[in-house]
Amino acid sequence: MINKIIAIVVLSLAIIMAMPYAQQGLDGLLFLHNWVSDMLTEVFKGSEAGDTTRALISLLAIPVAIGLIPAAIYWLLKRSWFPYFMQCVWVVWLIQTSALVVLSKI
């Protein structure tokens, strides 16, 4: 129990110390999302179905692309598939979606 309390205190301090870097990372992630969304606007424009498709592709493209980076490095080193690919994609997707929800203007 005491180890978990110490761990959460240490991790909280690490987050506080790394906040400017985390903000830059989130800004970059949201910039990439908006860039993909803007590029897809040329392809899917005009209809509600096109807007939904554009939003879906732009929401999924960045986490998959970021997940492919460690998978490619792992494949180059081990010549086998990265076992935690989907976990990486889910973590990036959750972070991206959380940032988009916080910044959404309804």
C-alpha positions in Angstrom: 0.0 0.0 0.0 2.8 2.4 0.9 4.6 1.6 -2.3 1.5 2.6 -4.4 1.2 5.9 -2.5 4.9 6.6 -3.1 4.5 5.7 -6.7 1.6 8.0 -7.3 3.4 10.9 -5.5 6.5 10.4 -7.6 4.5 10.0 -10.9 2.5 13.2 -10.0 5.7 15.1 -9.5 7.0 13.8 -12.8 3.9 15.0 -14.5 4.1 18.4 -12.9 7.7 18.7 -13.9 7.0 17.5 -17.5 3.9 19.6 -18.1 5.4 22.0 -20.7 6.7 19.0 -22.7 3.4 17.2 -22.4 1.6 20.3 -23.6 3.9 20.5 -26.7 3.2 16.8 -27.4 -0.6 17.3 -27.2 -0.3 20.4 -29.4 1.6 18.4 -32.0 -0.9 15.6 -31.8 -3.8 17.9 -32.3 -1.9 19.8 -35.1 -1.5 16.4 -36.9 -5.1 15.6 -36.4 -6.2 18.9 -37.9 -3.8 18.6 -40.8 -5.1 15.1 -41.7 -8.7 16.4 -41.3 -8.0 19.4 -43.6 -6.3 17.2 -46.2 -9.3 14.9 -46.2 -11.7 17.8 -46.6 -10.8 18.0 -50.3 -11.8 14.4 -50.8 -14.9 14.2 -48.5 -16.8 17.5 -48.8 -20.4 18.5 -49.0 -22.4 15.7 -47.3 -23.0 14.6 -43.8 -21.7 11.1 -44.6 -18.5 12.6 -46.1 -18.0 14.7 -42.9 -18.5 11.6 -40.7 -16.1 9.6 -42.9 -13.5 12.4 -42.8 -13.8 12.7 -39.0 -13.5 8.9 -38.6 -10.4 8.6 -40.8 -8.7 11.6 -39.2 -9.4 10.2 -35.7 -7.9 6.8 -36.6 -5.0 7.7 -38.9 -2.7 9.4 -36.3 -2.9 6.6 -33.6 -2.2 3.9 -36.2 0.7 5.9 -37.8 2.2 6.5 -34.4 1.7 2.9 -33.4 3.5 1.8 -36.6 6.7 3.6 -35.6 7.7 1.3 -32.7 6.3 -1.7 -34.6 8.6 -0.9 -37.5 11.6 -0.5 -35.2 10.7 -3.7 -33.4 10.4 -5.6 -36.8 13.7 -4.3 -38.0 15.4 -5.5 -34.8 13.6 -8.8 -34.2 12.0 -9.7 -37.6 8.7 -10.4 -35.9 5.5 -8.4 -35.3 5.4 -6.0 -32.4 3.3 -7.7 -29.7 2.0 -4.4 -28.2 0.9 -2.7 -31.4 -2.8 -2.4 -30.5 -2.0 -1.2 -26.9 0.1 1.6 -28.4 -2.7 2.5 -30.8 -5.3 2.5 -28.0 -3.1 4.7 -25.7 -2.5 7.3 -28.4 -6.2 7.1 -29.5 -7.3 7.8 -25.9 -4.9 10.7 -25.4 -5.9 12.2 -28.8 -9.7 11.7 -28.2 -9.4 13.2 -24.7 -7.6 16.3 -26.0 -10.2 16.7 -28.8 -13.1 16.3 -26.3 -11.6 18.9 -23.9 -11.1 21.4 -26.8 -14.4 20.8 -28.6 -16.7 23.7 -29.1 -20.2 22.4 -29.0 
